[in-house]
Amino acid sequence: MVVYDGTTWHTVEPVVVSTIDHNTAYAVEWAFDRMKAEQSIADMSAKYPLVADAIKQLEVTLKLCSNVDDN
């Protein structure tokens, strides 16, 4: 299983669960939705060079913003 922690994807060992509560089911559904969205973005980026360029520009912008001091 692969899970997303908010910044990166991590491979984890399969876990056998006999019962799943609402929060766990929600978290798993959210993770699968994120994986589908990221795959969709990757597919669009591969198909459309303009999307790939926009993603690169966004990544650069996010890196620059992370270096800005809030003071």
N, C-alpha and C positions, 0 to 999 in steps of 0.2 A: 504494500500500500504506500502511496505517496501522499504526504500532507503538506499544506502550505501554512507557514507560521506568520504570514504578513509581509515577509521580505523574500524568502526563498522556499523552494520545495525540498522536502526531506523524505527519503525512503525509510519506512519503518517496517518492522517485522509484523506479519499478520497477527491479529489478536482475535481469539475466539471469545465471543461475547454471547452469553445466554440470554440476557435481557438488555434492551437498549432504552434508556429514558429519553424524554423529549429533547433535552439539551444535546445529548449525544447524537441523536438522529438529525437534529438541526445542523450541528457542526459538520457532520459527514456530508449532508446535502450541500451546505455552503462550500465545502472543499471541492466537491465534484463540480459545482457551478463555476468556481474559480478556474479549475483546470480546463473546462470547456471554453470559457471566455479567453483564457490565455492561448489555447490552441487555435481558436478562431482568429485572434489577433496575429498569431504567427502565420497562419494560412494567408490572411490578407496581406501581410507584409511580404510574403514570398511572391504573391501574385501581382501586387501593385507597388512599384518602386516608390511612388509618392508616399504611401503609407509607411514603408520602411524608413524613408528619410524623416518623416514626421516623428516616428518613434525614436530615432536617434537624436533628433533635436530635443525632444521631451526628456530623454535620459540625461543629456548634457545640462539642460535647464534644472532638472531635479538635483543633479550633483552640485551645480553652482548654488542653488538655494540651500542645500544642506550645509554649505560652508559659510553662510551668512550668519553673523553674530546678531542675536536678538536684542542686544543692548543698544 
